[in-house]
C-alpha cells in the first residue's frame, strides 16, 4: 500500500488525472453490463433517432442505444489494445533479448527482420493483413500485434546490449550460469521499467489502430460495439445527427490522451535520465 501511495505522490497533476482517467475507463469496461441501460446490439426500427427516457444519448439509425454501445465499446477497445500489445510484447521480448544478449550474426539477422517490418507504414501493413485474413476480433488483434512488435524489439535490444556488459552479468557468467538463466534473472528484470513504459504508451497506438481499421471496414464485426465502428457508421449521418460521430470520437481521443500522458509519466519516474529529452 505504501508503494502505491509513494508512486501516486511522484506523479504530476497531469499524471494523476490521466491515471484516474484510465481507472475510470477500465471500471466502465468491467462493469459494462451493470452500467449499460440497454442491450448494445438490440435493434428496433421504430425507435430510430429516439431521444426518450432510457436512452441518455438517443439511438442511432438502427435503433440501437448509443450510450450502451459506447460503454461496451470501452470493453472491446481495451481488450483489443491489451491483447495486441501483449502479443507484440512477447514477440518483441524474445527477439530483442536474443539479439541484444547474444549479438554477432544473430543480432544482425534479427535486426534486419525488424528493419523490414519497420520499413512498412504501420497502418498500410495492418490493412494488408486484415484484407488477407478477413475481418474479425482475432484478425484485428493479430494485425496490430504484428505491426507493433518490431519497435518493441528494437527498444528492448538496446537495453539488453547495455545490460549484458554489466558487472553482475559478467559475474554470473564466471560462476557458470546458463545464458537462459542470466537473461531471465538479470537482463529481463532490469528491462521491466522500459517494458512498462512502451507497453503503456503502445496501448494508445493500439486503440487508434483498431479505430482506423474499424473505420475502414476492416475491424471487428460491425454489429459489435466498437468506438471506431461507431464513427464509421455515423459518418454517413454527420449532418443530420453529428452525435453519432462526436461521442465515440471523443472517447477515442480521451483514451489515447490519458494513456500517452501516463506513459510519459512512467518514463520520467522509472528512467529520470530521459526526463525532458522528449
N, C-alpha and C positions, 0 to 999 in steps of 0.2 A: 504493500500500500504506500509506503514511504517513497519507493522508487517511482511510482506513478505520480505522486504529488510533486516530487522533485523534477520529473520530466515536464509536467504541466507548467511549473514555475519557470522553466527555461524557455518556454515558448513566448514569442512576442504576442501582442494583441491579435495581429492578423493570423498567427499560427493557432491561437486558441479558438478564434472564431471559425477557422477552417476545420479544426478538429471537431468542434461542436457540430458543424455542418455535416461532416462525414458521419458522425454518430446518428444524427437525425435521419439521414438518407438510409443508413443501414437499418435503423429501427423501423422506418417505414416499410422497407423491403421485407423484414422479418415478420412484421405484424400486418402485412397487406390484407390477409383475409379478414382481419378484425376491423381495419380502418376503412376498407372499401365499402361504400354503401350499396353497391350493386355488383352483379356479375359482369366483369370487364369484357366478356366475349358474347354476352347476350345481345341480340339484335331485335329491333322492333320498328318496322317502317312507320308505324303510327306515331311514334314519338321522335321522329326526325327533327333535329334542331330544337327539341323541347328544352325549356328552361323553367322547370317546375320544381316543387319541393321534392327532395330525394335525389336530385341531380344538381349538385352545387355549381358545376361549371357547364351544365347543359349536356346535350347529346350531339353526336356527330351525324354525318349523312346516313349512317346505317342504324341510327337509333341507339348507339352504344354510349354508355356513361363515360364522359371524358375524364372526370375526376377519378373514377375507379381504374381506368386504363392507365392514367398517369401513375397512380400508386403501384400498380402491378408492373408498370414499366421500370420503376426503380429496381424491382427484384431482378428482372431479366437483364438490365444493364449491368448490375453488379455481378450477377452470375457469369455473364459473358466476359466482363472485364477481368474478374478474378481468375476464372478458369483459363483464359487465354494467356494471361501473364504468368500463371503458374507453370503452364506447359512451356512457354518461352523461357522461363527462368531455369527449368530443369535442363533443357537443351543447352542454354547459354552457360550454365554452370559446368556441365560435362565438357563442353568444347573449350570454354575459357580456362578452366583449371588445368585441363590436359595440356593445352597449348602453352600456357604460362609456366607451368611447373617443369615440363619435360624439355621445352624449347626445341632447337635444332630443326631438322627436316619436318618433324611432326607439327611444330609450331607454324612453319612456313605453309604447309599444306592446308592446315585448318584455317589459317588466316586468309588464304586465297579463296577458300569456300565462303568465308564470311564476307569478303570483298565482293564476291559475285552476288550475294543477297543484298548487300548494301547498295550495289550499283543500280538496282531497280527501284523506281519510285514506289514507296510502300503501298499507296492506295491502288496503283495500277496492278501491283503484284497480288494484292488481296482480291481485286476484281477478277483477275485471271484465274486464280484458284477457285473462287466462288462459281465462276462460269463453267469451269471444268468439272467440279464436283457437284454442282447443283445447290439450290438453296436449302437452308435448314440450320438449326441451332448448332449442331456439331460442325457443320461446314464453316460457319462464321467464327466459331472459337478456333478451329484449326487454321483458318486463313489468317486471323490476327496473330496467332502464336507464331506461325511460320515467318511472318513479316517482322516480328519483334525480337526473335531470339538472337539475331546476328549482332545487333547493337549491344545487347547484354553480354554476349560472349566477349566482345572486344574490351568492354569496360572491366569485366572480371579478369580477363587475361592480364591487363595492365597491373592490377593489384597482385595477382599471383606472381608475375615477373619480379615485382618488388619484394614480395614476402619470401620467395624461395632462397634468397641470399641472406635472410635474417639469421642471427646467431643461434636462436633456438631451433631453427630448421637444420642448420649445419650440425648442431649438437645431436639432434635426433638421428641424422644420417650416420654420424660417427658411432652412435650406440647401436646401429644395426636396424633401426626402424624401417619398415617397408614403405615404399612410395605411397601406397594407398593409405596407410596409417598416418603418414605425415600430412597428406592432403586433407584427410578428414578431421584430424585432431589439431593441426597447426595452421594450415593455409585457409581452409573453409571458415573456421570461426572468426578469423581476423578479416575475412571478406564480408562478414554479415552486415556491418554498417553501410557499406556501399550497395550491397544487395538490397537492403531495406529501402534505401533511397530510390534506386532505379525501379524497384517494384512498385512503390507508391506513386511515383511520377508517371510510370508506364500505365497505370490504371486510367489516367486521363486520356492518354493516347488511345487506349483500347476502347473506351467509351465513344470517343469521336469516330474511330474506325467502324464500330458497329453502327453508329448513326449514319455514317456515309454509305455503308453497304445497304442498309435498310432503305435509305432514301433513294438509292439507285435500283431498288427492287431485287437486290442480291442478298438480302439478310434472311432473317427467320421467316416463318410462315406469316403472311400479312395479317392473319386473324389474331395472332398473338400480340399482346400489348407491349410494344417497344417504343421508346421515345422517337427514335429515328423513323420507324414505320409510321408513327402518327404524323410526323412532319411531312413524310412522303405522301400520305393520304390527304392531308389537309391543304397541301399546296394548290390543289385544284379549286379550293374554296376560300382562298386568301382574301378575296374582295368581299364576298358575302358573309364570311364567318372567319375572320383572322385568328380567333382564339384557338382554332384547331392547330395552328402552327406556332402561335406565340407561347402557349403554356408548355408544351413539350420542349420547344426550343429553349425556353428559359431554364427548364430542368436540366437539359444537357449542358448549357453554359455554366450553371451553378455547380454541377458535379465536377466538371472539368476544372473550374477555377479553384474549388476547395482542395482537390487532390494535388494540383500544381503548387498551390501555396504551402500545403502541408509537406509536400515533398521537399520544397526549398527549405523549410524549417528543419526538417530531419537532417538534411545535408549540412546545414550550418551547425547543428548541435552535435552530430556524430563525427563530423570532419571539419573542425573550426578553421583549419588551414585554407579551406576553399571559400571561406566566408567573404562575400563581397567581390569575388572574382568572376561572377557570372552575371 
